[in-house]
Amino acid sequence: MRYFIALDTGGTKSDAVLFDETGHILFQSRTKGGTPMEIGLEAVCRNTETVLSFLSGKLPNGCIPTAIYCSIAGDRMFEEQLYPRMKPHVEAEHFRVADDGECIITGTLGRVDGGGMVCGTGASLYIRYGDTGRHIGGWGYLIDSGGSGYTMGRAALHAVMREADGRGEKTMLTELIGARMGVEPSRNIQAVYEGGRSYIASFAGAVFEGRKLGDPISIHIFDRTVEKLAEFTHVAARYYPGEYSIALNGGIFANFPELTESLKTKAAPTAKLILATAPPLYGAAVEALWDAGILETLEFRQRFLGEYEKKQ
């Protein structure tokens, strides 16, 4: 029996599994995430090595993984450093580190040209065409201009604080976010700064609720988010001669279908948007198989996804 490890690390969490070639999941690890831009290169490497060591330690005596595939958000900005930094500490027949967009495509679309769009705490679009991959967006929250849960939550908090100090107009977001915080937002600034990016992103849900209630500011934030996500697709269209598919992944897409429907009206005409049918970790597992020269089967997919779902 051959054994594999797949890992998917984003800004919020790191998810990893040890599985065999039949798709049976032996062990799972779920820890706090963090990208190189946020917590530093060394911290990401240490965290990843700890997880890989833990899972490798669950193998029968004398066994090493046939392949380990690590999907790490932000890898493209550190691609000359992550792999060589970790390789001496990893024992496997095959070992690869890649950016997180690749496994989104693979998990839903397969080994084909197309895109994988993330809209969760962060937002970006990774496209694959031939042997080439390209990222659009995904430069980190200090640089990126919109389209993510973080930028939605930040815009909502910005509007609430402007109302609080008299600079801005009244918005339902004050009450909606206050209900989520359990306190008046303007009296909760310390929690915002301590909670950081993921805490701010958690208020994106208030924007969707405010939009349904007809709040003009919530509607504006929603529309701005759609515009930024649609922009990704128009840039991507330059790299394809005709229609191409994009798998949509992330908590915002999963929990708010109205975003997908609105995005379809603004996206490039040649972009076919498909809600992801598998988590990114499954795509990472398939990539690990491919590195060992093994193609996924329907039986593998059903077993892996069935067992993974039970563990959630």
Helices and strands as residue ranges (DSSP letters): E 3-9, E 13-20, E 25-32, H 36-39, H 41-56, E 67-72, G 75-77, H 82-86, G 87-89, E 94-98, H 101-109, E 114-119, E 123-129, E 132-137, H 149-164, H 173-181, G 185-187, H 189-201, H 204-212, H 216-236, G 237-239, E 244-249, H 251-255, H 257-266, E 271-275, H 280-291, H 298-310
